[in-house]
């Protein structure tokens, strides 16, 4: 089966190709993004919408950042927080509580004529005291994976790809034989 990765984010597409070790078709669509409590719900709805528009097998990837100090918030809303408040504001939000624990989540939702399903990759870590590093994208400059002292943005692409939430999701996708 030939899948189309539906994303407007070329960084997600490049990471997917590196992780998979092969070329992957990218399709840009302007999809509605529902407001939902979980990254999973958002990804599934995007996959449904993408399949309805393209009428072919599609993959949609959505990522979230769950801060323990905020009860899992912002989750799927992280890109809005990042866009509106910046990465430093996320670091400051967890300062007061002292709990810097965070979980990075990647959900790959896939849709075919048979329906929609998904896989998930998660990695625990901590929010850095301040943004650090010039690599990566999104909130990579504030995410320090467990067992590391560097943020994703301070790692090489190969180092990040070896341990990331995205790696775990793509590995789960491959494990399903898709």
WOTA-V129892 format. One record per run of one state. SS is the DSSP state (alpha for helix, beta for strand, coil for the rest). FROM is the first residue (numbers start at 1). TO is the last residue. If there is no record, write none. Layout:
# WOTA-V129892
((SS/FROM/TO) (SS/FROM/TO))
This chain:
# WOTA-V129892
((coil/1/3) (beta/4/6) (coil/7/9) (alpha/10/20) (coil/21/24) (beta/25/27) (coil/28/38) (alpha/39/54) (coil/55/57) (beta/58/67) (alpha/68/70) (coil/71/73) (beta/74/75) (coil/76/77) (alpha/78/85) (coil/86/86) (alpha/87/95) (coil/96/100) (beta/101/112) (coil/113/114) (beta/115/127) (coil/128/139) (alpha/140/142) (beta/143/145) (coil/146/151) (alpha/152/154) (coil/155/156) (alpha/157/163) (coil/164/164) (alpha/165/175) (coil/176/178))
